[in-house]
């Protein structure tokens, strides 16, 4: 009768299967969110390049001769116009997205020890719990930095204003 009651070590119980599905699902969710953030960053970069290209084309059309254009480039406004803010990482939305990305990653990594305890995978001890709390606090701090940065950038008119036609074009 005892041989019928023992479970083979390779058998998956329902709870173990659910635990593994939750872990794999969480990892896939994180990967998907990371890919979304990368795609959104690429979209913003592409839109900024298109706007810059259109502005340069309009600028070139305004100058009648190459000499006038070269004279303009020698002025302070001309030099400032041709500094590339995209290479300097100057777009405020990209900075906000960076804080959001690292804040969420840090917070989720801080939750990992608690999910391990909840799912019964292992007992991580006090050091693991403290490390998890530190990572969660770092994540919350980075998310707060993102909120404050976005608020201040909007308040100081550093964010481009989008019309309703721009929103429907990209969505």
Buried (B, 14 or more C-beta within 10 A) or exposed (E): EEEEEEEEEEEEEEEEEEBEEEBEEBEEEBEEBEEEBEEBBEEBBEBBEEEBEEEEEEBEEEEEEEEEBEEBEEEEEBEEBEEEEEEEEEBBBBBBBBBBBBBBBBBBBBBBBBBBBEBEBEEBEEEBBEBBEEBBEBBBBBBEBBBEBBEEBEEEEBBEEEEEEEEEEEE
